[in-house]
Amino acid sequence: MRLLTFTSVLLIFTAATMGILVALEHWFPKATVFGKVAIVVLATAIIGLTAFCVWQEYRYARKARYAEALPYINQIFFELNKFDNIDNITQSEPLEYTLKGVVNRFAAAISLVTGTMCSVCIKVVTEDDHADPPRPKVLTVVRDDMSFSRERGKALAEESIEDSDESSIDHWVDQNTAFMQVFMQPRSPRACYFSNYLPGEKNYLNTSFQIHGAPPESERAIIRDLNWPLPYKSTIVCPIARQGILRRDYRLAGYFAVDSRSRYVFDRRYDIDLVTGVADCLYSLLYRYAVLVGRLAPGENYEEGENE
């Protein structure tokens, strides 16, 4: 069906172009003043209608891919609904296996929707006990299989907190723009961090720069773009949190992050809701897993007005 629609648009564009060329070549020189005006108006209308058809095809082709991605989303919710009483689970393996399935299926879904290869990961918020006062940081729990070895930070799935390499990068919340925005604006319209062009964010902070290198210090986005060190240029980061009725019941456990190497990949109107819908269902699973692996204490309660 999509191929048929694309073929139809291509035929319309070809016919319109040939008609305009014939009119300008043979009819326009011989036409009267009013005839020339009519030819120009008709050519402009044909060009406008053709451009509109191409634009509509682009819009609805992407919307159709959301429908094609629904089986992946259905599989995610099916797996998450298996855990009726998560507090009775004493082994981390089934939880880790489920979280791994979530990131793999969501990566397949969002890659299908955007037409680019997207990476997905789940991170947990913990605190550095050696810092005074305690300082929040994030640890990677799972990544999708296609991007598992992309970064060399600490990963709960690979090693415990006690055995982790002290030379590894500490991903502090206050040194990452995306994590900090989510951390400071719970349950607000900007609770998710959204950027379709990270090189254009002049004040963007990311501890992964310590791994991949720092971007060039330039006021021009194109210069930073050409020398951008991170393996992604577009990203959505959503909170994995307990959404209580009252603001003080809010508890942040971690982050659900999606990114792509390409620019202007995500659609703010639809993709934020898609990512948030999955993230909202992960809190109990992630919290239980974090407690079983490394005995973490994810996040802190947000008291009323604390982060206003």
Buried (B, 14 or more C-beta within 10 A) or exposed (E): EEEEBEEEBEEBBEEBEEEBEEBBEEEBEEBEEEEBEBBBEEBEEBBEEBEEBBEEBEEEEBEEBBEEBEEBBEBBEEBBEEBEEEEEBEEBEEBBEBBBBBBBBBBBBBBBBBEBBBBBBBBBBBBEEEEEEEBBBBBBBBBBEBBBEBBEBBBBBEBEBEEBEEEBBBBBBBBBBBBBBBBBBBEEEEBBBBBBBBBBBEEBBBBBBEBBEEBBEBEEBEBBBEEBBBBBBBBBBBBBBBEEEEBEEBBBBBBBBBBBBBBEBBBEEEBBEBBBEBBBBBBBBBBBBBBBBBEBBBBBEBEEEEEE
